[in-house]
Structures are given as C-alpha cells and as structure tokens.
Amino acid sequence: MTQSQETEFKALVLRSHYGDPAAYRTLLSRLAPRLRAYHKRKLTMAGRGVEEAEDLVQETLLAIHLKRHTYDPDALFTPWLHAIARYKLIDHLRRGRASVREVPIDEYHDLMAADDHVARECTRDMATLLDRLPTQMRLAIESVKLEGKTVSETATRYGMSESNVKISIHRGLKALAALIARRD
C-alpha cells in the first residue's frame, strides 16, 4: 500500500471515529477490493480456492467494524488492517483444516489486544446484529463462522442442503455488512 493510500485510509478511519458515517462507508468500500485481492492471493498460496475470498472479505470487514475501537489513532492504519485480515484468514484455514504455517506473516506483526470488557460489548453487538437476520442465515453463520462447524455438519444439523448453508452464510454476511453500514 502506498503512503498516499495509508494517509487516505487513516483520514477516513479517524473521520469515522468522530462520527462521520459517509467516511466510514467510503473506507469500507475502498478496503473491500484490497482485502479481496489479499485473500485471493493468500488462499492460492495455501492451495485453496479463490471462491472462498468473498466470505473472508465480509468476515474481515465485520471484524474491522467490531474491533475499530482498538485502532490507535497515533499508529499506522495498514498494519492494524493487515493483522485483522491475516487472523481472519488463519481462522478460516483452521476451520478448513489447513495449516497455519502456510500463511506468511509478512511484515505485519502487531495486533492490539482488547480488554475483556470491550470483548463483551463486541459480543453483545454481534448478537444484536445476528438477531436481525432471518433464522436460517443466523443459524448458518453462528454454526460455521462462530462455532467452527463444517458446512456439512451445519447442513445435517439444521436439515439444509450444503448449497443452502453456503448461500445463507454468503447472503447473511452481506446483510450484516449492510446493517453495520446503516448503523454507522
């Protein structure tokens, strides 16, 4: 990422911290293509299909939303962003039984820790957002993305086809991103 992009992203995130919803929407829309390229590249390196990238983009954007309070305005934005994207990728690969050793850390190694109180607030926020989804979408996301179950296990558990589980997750993550954008 260039210095001008770092400056632009940092300005957008700071404006959004001070209550500018348009800056926040712009930030998310500018990050999505970069995250998509990053996840496709890393999935390919790990021997996985690039079709998994879209879900990872949505998960990363959701994590950015839920963890935005951890961003230190005095620090660079890019390492914080890449740490979140990398950990989302590792979680995704771990659920798919791939090795974490296949994900290079690059030059980004710092991730700011959140305290337990903040984590509880994020969990409450997530539960509130998930409750606004249709039941099938919510159950699919909770099972696969939060509990770490496979698509097959989730399909069996809820009497759905595997395709329906995947579609429910994809649409549910898009719906969550839309809810977050409207809320901010």
C-alpha positions as CSV (number, residue, x, y, z in Angstrom):
1,M,0.0,0.0,0.0
2,T,1.3,3.4,-0.9
3,Q,1.9,6.3,1.5
4,S,-1.0,8.2,-0.1
5,Q,-3.3,5.2,0.5
6,E,-2.2,4.9,4.1
7,T,-2.9,8.7,4.6
8,E,-6.3,8.4,2.9
9,F,-7.3,5.3,4.9
10,K,-6.1,6.8,8.2
11,A,-8.0,10.1,7.5
12,L,-11.2,8.1,6.7
13,V,-10.9,5.9,9.8
14,L,-10.3,9.0,12.0
15,R,-13.2,10.9,10.5
16,S,-15.4,7.8,11.1
17,H,-14.2,7.6,14.7
18,Y,-15.6,11.2,15.1
19,G,-19.0,10.2,13.8
20,D,-18.8,10.7,10.0
21,P,-20.8,7.8,8.6
22,A,-20.0,8.7,5.0
23,A,-16.3,8.4,5.7
24,Y,-16.9,5.0,7.3
25,R,-18.8,3.8,4.2
26,T,-16.1,5.1,1.9
27,L,-13.4,3.4,4.0
28,L,-15.2,0.0,3.8
29,S,-15.8,0.4,0.1
30,R,-12.2,1.2,-0.6
31,L,-10.9,-1.6,1.6
32,A,-13.1,-4.3,0.1
33,P,-11.2,-4.7,-3.2
34,R,-7.8,-4.7,-1.5
35,L,-9.0,-7.3,1.0
36,R,-10.4,-9.4,-1.8
37,A,-7.0,-9.3,-3.6
38,Y,-5.1,-10.1,-0.4
39,H,-7.4,-13.0,0.5
40,K,-7.3,-14.5,-3.0
41,R,-3.5,-14.3,-3.1
42,K,-3.2,-16.0,0.3
43,L,-5.8,-18.6,-0.4
44,T,-4.0,-19.5,-3.6
45,M,-0.7,-19.8,-1.7
46,A,-2.4,-22.1,0.8
47,G,-3.7,-24.3,-2.0
48,R,-7.3,-23.2,-1.5
49,G,-9.9,-21.9,-4.0
50,V,-10.2,-18.2,-4.6
51,E,-14.0,-18.5,-4.4
52,E,-13.6,-18.5,-0.6
53,A,-12.3,-15.0,-0.7
54,E,-15.7,-13.2,-0.7
55,D,-16.7,-14.7,2.6
56,L,-13.3,-13.7,4.0
57,V,-13.8,-10.2,2.8
58,Q,-17.1,-9.9,4.6
59,E,-15.7,-11.5,7.8
60,T,-12.8,-9.1,7.7
61,L,-15.0,-6.1,7.2
62,L,-17.2,-7.2,10.1
63,A,-14.2,-7.7,12.3
64,I,-12.9,-4.2,11.4
65,H,-16.3,-2.9,12.4
66,L,-16.3,-4.8,15.7
67,K,-12.7,-4.0,16.5
68,R,-12.5,-0.4,15.3
69,H,-12.3,0.8,18.8
70,T,-8.9,-0.9,19.2
71,Y,-7.3,1.2,16.4
72,D,-4.7,3.6,17.9
73,P,-5.1,6.9,16.0
74,D,-1.3,7.6,16.6
75,A,-0.4,4.3,14.8
76,L,-0.4,3.4,11.1
77,F,-3.7,2.0,9.9
78,T,-2.3,-0.5,7.4
79,P,-0.6,-2.9,9.9
80,W,-3.7,-2.9,12.0
81,L,-5.8,-3.7,9.0
82,H,-3.5,-6.5,7.8
83,A,-3.3,-8.0,11.2
84,I,-7.1,-8.4,11.2
85,A,-7.2,-9.7,7.7
86,R,-4.4,-12.2,8.5
87,Y,-6.1,-13.5,11.6
88,K,-9.4,-13.9,9.7
89,L,-7.5,-15.9,7.1
90,I,-5.9,-18.1,9.7
91,D,-9.2,-18.7,11.4
92,H,-10.7,-19.6,8.0
93,L,-7.9,-22.0,7.1
94,R,-8.0,-23.6,10.6
95,R,-11.7,-24.3,10.2
96,G,-10.9,-25.9,6.8
97,R,-8.1,-28.0,8.4
98,A,-5.3,-26.2,6.6
99,S,-2.0,-25.5,8.2
100,V,-1.4,-22.1,9.7
101,R,2.2,-22.4,8.8
102,E,1.2,-21.8,5.2
103,V,0.2,-18.2,6.0
104,P,3.2,-16.0,5.9
105,I,3.1,-13.2,8.5
106,D,4.6,-10.6,6.0
107,E,5.9,-7.5,7.7
108,Y,2.7,-7.0,9.8
109,H,3.1,-8.4,13.3
110,D,1.4,-6.1,15.8
111,L,-2.2,-6.7,16.8
112,M,-3.6,-4.6,19.6
113,A,-5.4,-6.6,22.3
114,A,-8.8,-5.6,23.5
115,D,-9.7,-5.9,27.2
116,D,-12.4,-8.3,28.4
117,H,-15.0,-5.5,28.9
118,V,-14.6,-4.4,25.2
119,A,-14.8,-8.1,24.1
120,R,-18.1,-8.5,26.0
121,E,-19.5,-5.3,24.3
122,C,-18.5,-6.7,20.9
123,T,-20.2,-10.0,21.6
124,R,-23.4,-8.2,22.6
125,D,-23.2,-6.1,19.4
126,M,-22.7,-9.2,17.3
127,A,-25.6,-11.0,19.0
128,T,-27.9,-7.9,18.3
129,L,-26.9,-7.8,14.7
130,L,-27.3,-11.6,14.2
131,D,-30.8,-11.4,15.8
132,R,-31.8,-9.1,12.9
133,L,-31.1,-11.8,10.3
134,P,-33.6,-14.4,9.1
135,T,-33.3,-17.6,11.2
136,Q,-31.7,-19.7,8.5
137,M,-29.0,-17.2,7.8
138,R,-28.3,-16.6,11.5
139,L,-28.1,-20.3,12.3
140,A,-25.7,-21.0,9.3
141,I,-23.4,-18.1,10.3
142,E,-23.4,-19.0,14.0
143,S,-22.7,-22.6,13.3
144,V,-19.9,-22.3,10.6
145,K,-18.4,-18.9,11.3
146,L,-18.7,-18.7,15.1
147,E,-18.7,-22.3,16.3
148,G,-16.3,-23.6,13.6
149,K,-18.6,-26.3,12.3
150,T,-18.2,-27.5,8.7
151,V,-20.8,-26.7,6.1
152,S,-21.6,-30.4,6.0
153,E,-22.1,-30.6,9.8
154,T,-24.3,-27.5,9.7
155,A,-26.4,-28.8,6.8
156,T,-27.1,-32.1,8.7
157,R,-27.7,-30.2,12.0
158,Y,-30.4,-27.9,10.5
159,G,-31.8,-30.1,7.7
160,M,-30.5,-27.9,5.0
161,S,-28.5,-28.7,1.8
162,E,-24.8,-27.8,1.8
163,S,-25.5,-25.3,-1.0
164,N,-28.2,-23.7,1.1
165,V,-25.9,-23.3,4.0
166,K,-23.2,-21.6,1.8
167,I,-25.8,-19.3,0.3
168,S,-27.2,-18.5,3.7
169,I,-23.8,-17.6,5.0
170,H,-22.9,-15.5,2.0
171,R,-26.1,-13.6,2.0
172,G,-26.1,-13.3,5.8
173,L,-22.6,-11.8,5.8
174,K,-23.7,-9.3,3.1
175,A,-26.8,-8.4,5.2
176,L,-24.7,-7.9,8.3
177,A,-22.3,-5.6,6.4
178,A,-25.3,-3.6,5.2
179,L,-26.7,-3.4,8.7
180,I,-23.4,-2.2,10.0
181,A,-23.1,0.4,7.3
182,R,-26.6,1.7,8.1
183,R,-26.0,1.7,11.8
184,D,-22.9,3.8,11.4
